Amino acid sequence: MHHFFVERSDIDTDARRVRLTGDNYNHLKNVLRVRTGEKVLISDGEGTDYECEVEEIHDENWIKESAGAAGSGASDPEVVLHINFVEEIHELPADIYLFQGLPKQDKMELIIQKAVELGAHAVIPLDSKNTVVKLDDKKAQKKTERWQAIAEAAAKQSKRSIIPEVMPVMKWKSAMEFVKDFDLKLIPYENAKNIKHTMEELKKVPKQGRIAVFIGPEGGFSEAEIEDALSHGIEPITLGKRILRTETAAITSMSMLMLTLEAMGDEN
């Protein structure tokens, strides 16, 4: 089923109609070539999804004919959808913020894609001591724009109800300030206590609120950063007895949190 994000103003719940114009119209009509009766998933970007079906396609020819018959001016082309029903909630009950130490090459693209699929609310590229990749403001802006496009594509593919934000690159000190009021803060660390301790920490995962998880770059976090993290109330956890690549650590951490939160939701 094709998936589109629209503005809340494009949805009329009373009339059970959604109107797609502009780029959404062009993609649905001219690229996907949908026909009336086809199903489309619509998200308002605020957490609500609607299963719809194509009811009418108002292309240029339809507008000209309608304008001639009614003697009125033409409107913009649009696809009119009928709302069949409101979908079940696809979002996790708590917001996960993934702070990812900037990796080399194009690993960040994979991490963002998989983090979005696993339910991340936001991804924050982190500039830490052992980060090899250094981006100036111009390069950082271009990278962020590309990463945001990857997040949007992943959100559509995985039926997310929102498009997670890829925030600008953040320095370590700023990150510590950013998460000071978070409900739970975790950092995978090779010298953390055993897996039983990690499982105990996962029991503290809040059913609502904000969760931060910090993943180091290829060189890991420095000892000074770990000490600073602990002083800011960030709990060290282990991801097992093996040394994981940074992209694997990110995916593993997100998977653990996603499953924990999904299990909580099932209990309710």
C-alpha positions in Angstrom: 0.0 0.0 0.0 1.4 3.4 -0.9 2.1 5.7 2.0 1.9 9.5 2.1 2.4 12.2 4.8 0.1 15.2 4.5 -0.7 18.3 6.4 -3.4 18.1 9.0 -5.4 20.7 7.0 -5.6 18.3 4.1 -7.7 15.9 6.1 -11.4 16.4 6.7 -12.5 13.8 9.2 -16.1 15.0 9.3 -16.5 14.5 5.5 -14.1 11.5 5.6 -12.0 13.0 2.8 -8.3 13.6 2.2 -7.1 15.8 -0.6 -3.6 15.4 -2.2 -2.2 18.3 -4.2 1.2 19.5 -5.4 4.0 16.9 -5.1 1.8 14.3 -3.5 -0.7 14.6 -6.4 2.1 14.4 -9.0 3.6 11.3 -7.4 0.3 9.5 -6.9 -1.1 10.4 -10.3 1.9 10.6 -12.7 4.5 8.3 -11.0 2.5 5.6 -9.3 -0.4 6.0 -11.8 -3.1 5.0 -9.2 -6.6 4.4 -10.2 -9.9 4.9 -8.4 -10.5 2.3 -5.8 -6.9 1.7 -4.9 -5.9 1.8 -1.2 -3.5 4.4 0.2 -2.2 4.9 3.7 -2.2 8.5 4.9 -0.3 9.9 7.9 -0.9 13.3 9.4 2.7 13.4 10.9 1.2 13.8 14.4 0.6 10.1 15.1 -2.6 9.3 13.3 -2.9 7.1 10.2 -5.8 6.6 7.9 -6.5 3.8 5.5 -8.1 5.4 2.4 -9.0 4.6 -1.1 -8.8 6.8 -4.2 -12.3 8.2 -4.9 -11.7 10.9 -7.5 -8.8 12.1 -9.6 -9.2 15.7 -10.6 -6.5 16.2 -13.3 -6.2 19.1 -15.8 -8.8 17.7 -18.2 -11.3 17.1 -15.4 -10.8 20.7 -14.2 -11.3 22.2 -17.7 -14.5 20.2 -18.2 -15.8 21.1 -14.8 -14.9 24.8 -15.2 -16.7 24.9 -18.6 -19.8 23.2 -17.3 -20.0 25.4 -14.2 -18.7 28.6 -15.8 -16.1 29.0 -13.0 -12.4 29.3 -12.8 -10.2 26.2 -12.6 -8.7 24.8 -9.3 -5.5 22.9 -8.7 -5.2 19.2 -9.7 -5.9 16.9 -6.8 -6.6 13.3 -5.8 -9.5 12.9 -3.5 -9.4 10.0 -1.1 -12.1 8.5 1.0 -11.2 7.6 4.6 -12.1 4.0 5.3 -10.9 3.8 8.9 -8.3 5.1 11.3 -5.3 2.7 11.5 -3.9 1.2 14.8 -1.1 3.3 16.4 2.3 2.5 14.8 4.4 4.6 17.2 6.2 3.5 20.4 4.7 4.8 23.6 8.0 6.5 24.6 10.3 8.7 22.4 13.8 7.2 21.7 16.5 9.7 20.8 19.5 8.0 19.3 22.8 9.9 19.8 25.1 8.4 17.2 28.8 9.1 17.1 29.6 10.2 13.6 30.9 7.1 11.7 33.1 6.9 8.7 31.9 6.5 5.1 28.2 6.1 4.6 27.4 4.1 7.7 25.3 6.9 9.1 22.8 6.4 6.3 22.3 2.7 7.2 22.1 3.6 10.9 19.4 6.3 10.3 17.4 4.0 8.0 17.4 1.1 10.5 16.8 3.4 13.6 13.7 4.8 11.9 12.4 1.4 11.1 12.9 0.3 14.7 11.0 3.3 16.1 13.5 6.1 16.8 11.8 9.4 17.5 14.9 11.4 16.5 18.5 10.7 15.5 21.3 13.1 16.6 24.7 12.9 14.9 27.2 13.3 17.7 30.6 14.9 17.5 32.8 13.2 20.1 36.5 13.0 20.9 37.2 9.8 18.8 35.0 10.9 15.9 37.2 10.7 12.7 34.7 12.5 10.4 34.7 16.2 10.9 32.1 18.3 9.0 32.2 22.1 8.5 28.9 23.9 8.6 28.2 23.7 4.9 29.0 20.0 4.6 27.0 19.3 7.8 23.9 21.0 6.4 24.1 19.0 3.2 24.6 15.8 5.1 21.7 16.6 7.4 19.4 17.3 4.5 20.3 13.9 2.9 19.9 12.1 6.2 16.5 13.6 6.7 15.4 12.4 3.2 16.6 8.9 4.2 14.6 9.1 7.4 11.5 10.1 5.5 11.8 7.3 3.0 12.3 4.8 5.9 9.3 6.2 7.7 7.1 5.6 4.7 8.5 2.1 4.1 8.0 1.0 7.7 4.5 2.6 8.1 5.6 5.1 10.7 3.0 7.7 11.8 5.6 10.5 12.0 8.8 11.4 10.1 11.6 11.2 12.7 13.9 14.2 12.8 17.6 14.0 12.0 18.9 16.9 14.1 22.0 18.9 13.3 25.4 17.5 14.4 25.7 18.1 18.2 28.8 18.5 20.4 29.2 16.3 23.4 28.7 19.1 25.9 25.5 20.2 24.2 24.2 16.6 24.2 24.7 16.4 28.0 22.7 19.5 28.4 20.0 18.4 25.9 19.3 15.1 27.8 19.4 16.5 31.4 15.6 16.1 31.9 15.2 12.8 30.0 13.4 9.9 31.8 16.1 7.3 31.0 19.6 7.7 29.6 21.8 4.7 28.5 25.2 4.2 27.1 26.6 0.8 25.9 30.0 0.4 27.3 32.4 -2.5 27.1 33.3 -2.3 30.8 29.7 -2.2 32.0 28.3 -4.8 34.3 27.0 -8.1 33.0 23.9 -8.7 30.9 21.7 -9.2 34.1 22.4 -5.6 35.0 21.4 -4.5 31.6 18.1 -6.4 31.8 17.5 -4.7 35.1 18.1 -1.3 33.5 15.6 -2.2 30.8 13.0 -2.7 33.5 13.3 1.1 34.1 12.3 1.9 30.6 9.4 4.4 31.0 6.0 3.7 29.3 6.0 7.3 28.3 8.5 10.1 28.1 12.0 10.4 26.5 14.8 7.9 26.3 18.4 8.7 25.2 20.8 6.1 24.0 24.4 7.0 23.2 26.4 5.0 20.6 30.1 5.7 20.1 31.9 6.1 16.8 34.4 3.5 15.5 36.9 4.4 18.2 34.3 4.3 21.0 33.8 7.0 23.6 36.9 8.2 25.5 37.3 7.4 29.2 36.7 11.1 30.0 33.4 11.0 28.1 32.3 7.9 29.9 33.0 9.5 33.2 31.2 12.6 32.2 28.2 10.6 31.0 28.0 8.8 34.4 28.2 12.1 36.2 25.1 13.2 34.1 23.1 10.2 35.2 23.6 8.1 32.1 23.6 4.4 32.9 26.2 2.1 31.3 24.8 -1.1 29.8 26.3 -4.1 27.9 25.3 -5.4 24.5 27.0 -8.8 25.2 30.5 -10.2 25.3 31.4 -9.4 21.7 32.8 -6.2 20.3 30.2 -4.7 18.0 30.7 -2.3 15.1 29.1 1.1 15.7 26.3 0.4 13.2 25.6 -3.0 14.9 25.6 -1.4 18.3 23.0 1.2 17.2 20.7 -1.4 15.7 21.1 -3.7 18.7 20.3 -1.0 21.2 17.3 0.2 19.2 16.0 -3.4 18.9 16.3 -3.9 22.7 14.4 -0.7 23.5 11.8 -1.3 20.8 11.0 -4.8 22.0 10.8 -3.6 25.6 8.4 -0.8 24.7 6.3 -3.0 22.5 6.0 -5.6 25.3 4.8 -2.9 27.6 2.2 -1.9 25.1 1.0 -5.5 24.8 0.6 -5.7 28.5 -1.9 -2.8 28.3 
